[in-house]
Amino acid sequence: MTFVALGLVALATAVPAQFLPGYPVENLGGGLAGTNGIPSMGVAGMLAPGDNVVFSLDNAAPNTIATLVVGSSIANVPIFGGIIIPNPEILLTATTDATGHAEIIVPWTEGLMGTTFWQWGAVDSGAVQGWSMSNAVAVTGNTWKLTDTNGSNWGKLHQSADQKDITVTDTSGQITSWAWDAPNNNYTDGQGNSLVVGGGQSVTINISGGTHAGAYSVH
């Protein structure tokens, strides 16, 4: 596993419905087959400054060099018989294990809030020109502002790459973590309180119980 810091200004079952504009991780497709077919990439972690986000690679060739391409825009660069979708502004390297898996941990920063583009490439003798490529993804790390019913700024909200976790930070800096509770179709803090997200033209969250119980607009 590789741990890197960047300087840039996969969904499971029972995932909550999208409630904010723009999915946190959007699959852009693409890819170029190698020894084990088209490699796949995954993204896991809270998309908030100060948290770590894991970019993983699977189904690549075993015990080989892999490169994670990072860009702030799309370039669609033809190379090695395939297409690198991100503009290649930063290249991060790792080595796959015997199963063709690799990971790079990226500390999330304010410079990564917004949308960035990511794609793996790996040395692979089974690929048409010696390199296979994963699908590309767009990762959007928005900071959602919260306003209480009096119109006052109350804090901010971040969501994880898979949408199954939320952190809510009030203006005093107190952070509450909420995990998706599929049977009840809401988020829970594990202490009997729930957070329910409403959609429509005006997105709201309603917190039942605890210090911050109430309704808040999200924007």
Backbone torsions as a table, in degrees:
resi	resn	phi	psi	omega
1	MET	NA	133.9	-178.0
2	THR	-110.8	139.7	-177.4
3	PHE	-118.7	120.6	-177.4
4	VAL	-136.4	155.5	172.9
5	ALA	-110.0	138.8	-178.7
6	LEU	-110.8	153.3	179.4
7	GLY	-112.7	19.5	177.4
8	LEU	-70.0	122.9	171.8
9	VAL	-58.2	NA	NA
10	ALA	NA	117.0	-169.4
11	LEU	-93.0	138.4	177.1
12	ALA	-97.0	-179.7	179.5
13	THR	-73.2	160.9	177.0
14	ALA	60.5	37.6	177.7
15	VAL	-85.1	141.2	179.5
16	PRO	-64.8	153.7	177.5
17	ALA	-64.8	148.5	179.0
18	GLN	-63.7	131.5	-177.1
19	PHE	-123.5	-8.6	179.4
20	LEU	-121.2	151.8	180.0
21	PRO	-59.9	131.3	177.2
22	GLY	81.3	114.7	177.3
23	TYR	-65.0	143.3	179.5
24	PRO	-62.8	-35.6	176.7
25	VAL	-131.9	119.3	179.7
26	GLU	-114.1	126.3	177.8
27	ASN	-78.0	119.0	-178.6
28	LEU	-93.7	-0.8	179.2
29	GLY	75.9	-152.6	-176.5
30	GLY	83.4	-163.2	-179.5
31	GLY	113.1	157.1	179.8
32	LEU	-141.4	124.5	-172.7
33	ALA	-68.8	149.1	174.7
34	GLY	-134.9	-145.1	-177.1
35	THR	-55.5	-41.9	-177.1
36	ASN	-109.0	29.0	-177.3
37	GLY	85.4	-157.8	-179.7
38	ILE	-79.7	121.4	177.0
39	PRO	-63.4	154.7	-180.0
40	SER	-122.1	148.6	177.8
41	MET	-117.4	149.3	177.5
42	GLY	-128.9	157.8	179.3
43	VAL	-133.0	129.4	-178.6
44	ALA	-141.2	140.9	176.2
45	GLY	130.5	168.4	179.3
46	MET	-81.9	126.4	-178.2
47	LEU	-87.2	70.4	-177.9
48	ALA	-141.5	142.3	178.8
49	PRO	-54.9	132.9	-179.2
50	GLY	97.1	-13.5	177.8
51	ASP	-96.6	164.5	177.4
52	ASN	-103.8	137.3	178.4
53	VAL	-118.7	132.0	-177.2
54	VAL	-101.9	124.6	174.3
55	PHE	-106.4	116.9	-174.0
56	SER	-113.8	156.4	178.4
57	LEU	-128.8	133.9	177.2
58	ASP	-134.3	158.1	178.2
59	ASN	66.7	22.0	172.4
60	ALA	-86.2	176.9	175.4
61	ALA	-66.2	147.0	-179.8
62	PRO	-74.3	147.9	172.2
63	ASN	50.8	52.2	-177.6
64	THR	-134.5	169.0	178.1
65	ILE	-82.0	133.1	177.4
66	ALA	-124.8	144.9	-179.1
67	THR	-124.6	128.4	176.1
68	LEU	-97.9	117.8	-178.7
69	VAL	-94.3	130.0	-176.3
70	VAL	-126.8	134.7	177.8
71	GLY	-148.7	159.0	177.9
72	SER	-93.7	1.7	178.5
73	SER	-152.0	173.1	177.9
74	ILE	-97.2	134.1	-179.4
75	ALA	-121.2	-28.2	-178.0
76	ASN	54.1	62.7	-176.8
77	VAL	-87.4	119.6	176.3
78	PRO	-71.8	129.2	179.6
79	ILE	-162.3	141.2	176.2
80	PHE	53.4	31.6	179.0
81	GLY	82.1	3.9	179.1
82	GLY	-132.5	-163.1	-178.1
83	ILE	-129.5	125.6	168.2
84	ILE	-91.0	114.9	-174.0
85	ILE	-74.7	-46.7	-180.0
86	PRO	-69.4	149.7	167.9
87	ASN	-66.0	119.0	-170.5
88	PRO	-75.5	78.9	-178.5
89	GLU	-87.4	-32.8	179.6
90	ILE	-135.2	135.3	177.0
91	LEU	-120.2	124.8	-179.7
92	LEU	-117.7	137.7	-175.7
93	THR	-114.9	151.2	176.3
94	ALA	-151.1	174.2	177.3
95	THR	-121.9	131.0	178.7
96	THR	-73.2	155.8	176.3
97	ASP	-90.7	-168.4	-176.4
98	ALA	-65.6	-16.9	179.2
99	THR	-97.7	-2.4	-177.6
100	GLY	85.8	22.3	-178.8
101	HIS	-106.7	142.7	173.6
102	ALA	-146.2	156.4	177.6
103	GLU	-140.6	145.7	169.5
104	ILE	-129.7	128.9	178.8
105	ILE	-96.6	125.4	-178.7
106	VAL	-115.3	116.0	172.6
107	PRO	-65.2	121.9	-176.2
108	TRP	-76.6	137.9	-177.2
109	THR	-130.0	171.1	175.7
110	GLU	-59.4	-32.2	-179.8
111	GLY	-66.6	-16.5	179.5
112	LEU	-99.9	-2.2	175.3
113	MET	-71.6	143.9	-168.3
114	GLY	105.8	-155.1	-176.8
115	THR	-113.4	128.5	174.5
116	THR	-127.5	164.2	-172.1
117	PHE	-126.0	138.3	-169.5
118	TRP	-138.4	142.3	177.3
119	GLN	-160.8	139.7	177.3
120	TRP	-93.7	147.8	165.3
121	GLY	-130.3	151.1	-177.8
122	ALA	-144.6	139.5	173.8
123	VAL	-62.1	128.5	-172.6
124	ASP	-155.7	112.3	-179.1
125	SER	-66.2	-16.7	179.7
126	GLY	-87.5	-3.3	178.9
127	ALA	-87.7	161.4	-171.7
128	VAL	-60.3	-36.6	178.4
129	GLN	-129.0	29.5	172.3
130	GLY	88.9	0.1	175.6
131	TRP	-135.9	132.5	170.7
132	SER	-99.8	163.6	-178.8
133	MET	-139.0	142.5	175.7
134	SER	-83.9	174.7	166.3
135	ASN	-63.7	158.2	175.4
136	ALA	-101.3	154.8	176.2
137	VAL	-132.9	151.1	169.3
138	ALA	-104.5	128.1	-178.1
139	VAL	-115.3	123.2	-178.5
140	THR	-116.4	114.9	-178.6
141	GLY	-106.6	72.8	-178.0
142	ASN	-73.8	147.8	166.1
143	THR	-103.6	113.1	-178.0
144	TRP	-93.6	125.2	179.6
145	LYS	-83.0	143.0	-179.7
146	LEU	-113.2	136.7	177.8
147	THR	-125.0	132.9	-179.3
148	ASP	-80.9	-179.9	-174.8
149	THR	-67.6	-15.3	176.3
150	ASN	-89.8	0.5	180.0
151	GLY	84.6	7.8	-179.2
152	SER	-89.6	146.8	174.9
153	ASN	-64.3	127.8	-176.3
154	TRP	-110.7	-29.1	-177.5
155	GLY	162.6	-150.5	-176.9
156	LYS	-148.5	161.4	-176.7
157	LEU	-130.7	139.2	171.6
158	HIS	-127.2	155.3	177.3
159	GLN	-126.1	158.0	179.8
160	SER	-81.8	168.0	-178.3
161	ALA	-58.8	-35.4	-178.5
162	ASP	-95.6	6.4	177.5
163	GLN	69.3	3.3	-174.1
164	LYS	-90.7	-2.6	176.9
165	ASP	-136.6	145.2	178.9
166	ILE	-132.9	142.1	166.5
167	THR	-116.6	136.9	177.1
168	VAL	-119.2	124.2	-178.5
169	THR	-117.1	121.0	178.7
170	ASP	-84.4	176.5	-173.9
171	THR	-67.9	-16.4	176.9
172	SER	-84.3	-7.2	-178.9
173	GLY	95.6	-0.6	178.2
174	GLN	-71.3	128.7	-177.9
175	ILE	-109.6	131.2	174.1
176	THR	-117.2	132.2	180.0
177	SER	-102.5	136.8	-178.0
178	TRP	-126.7	132.6	-180.0
179	ALA	-113.7	144.5	-177.9
180	TRP	-65.1	129.6	178.1
181	ASP	-112.7	90.4	-172.4
182	ALA	-58.5	-45.0	-178.4
183	PRO	-58.6	-31.9	-178.3
184	ASN	-102.2	1.2	176.1
185	ASN	55.6	42.3	176.1
186	ASN	-153.7	-175.8	174.7
187	TYR	-105.8	151.0	179.7
188	THR	-133.1	149.5	177.2
189	ASP	-95.6	5.8	179.2
190	GLY	79.1	3.9	-179.7
191	GLN	-122.1	24.0	177.2
192	GLY	88.1	0.8	179.0
193	ASN	-102.2	152.3	-178.5
194	SER	-126.4	155.0	174.2
195	LEU	-125.0	121.3	-177.8
196	VAL	-115.9	131.4	-178.9
197	VAL	-104.1	129.5	176.7
198	GLY	-108.0	141.0	-177.9
199	GLY	-96.5	-143.3	-177.3
200	GLY	85.7	-167.5	-178.3
201	GLN	-69.1	-26.4	178.9
202	SER	-120.2	102.0	-178.4
203	VAL	-75.4	130.8	179.2
204	THR	-130.7	156.9	168.4
205	ILE	-122.7	143.4	177.6
206	ASN	-122.0	121.7	-180.0
207	ILE	-105.8	123.9	178.5
208	SER	-99.9	122.5	176.3
209	GLY	81.0	168.8	179.1
210	GLY	80.9	179.6	-176.6
211	THR	-62.0	-33.3	-172.7
212	HIS	-107.3	29.2	178.5
213	ALA	-58.7	138.5	178.8
214	GLY	147.4	-173.9	-178.9
215	ALA	-111.9	140.3	-178.0
216	TYR	-139.5	142.6	174.3
217	SER	-88.5	148.4	-177.8
218	VAL	-116.4	127.3	-178.5
219	HIS	-152.5	NA	NA
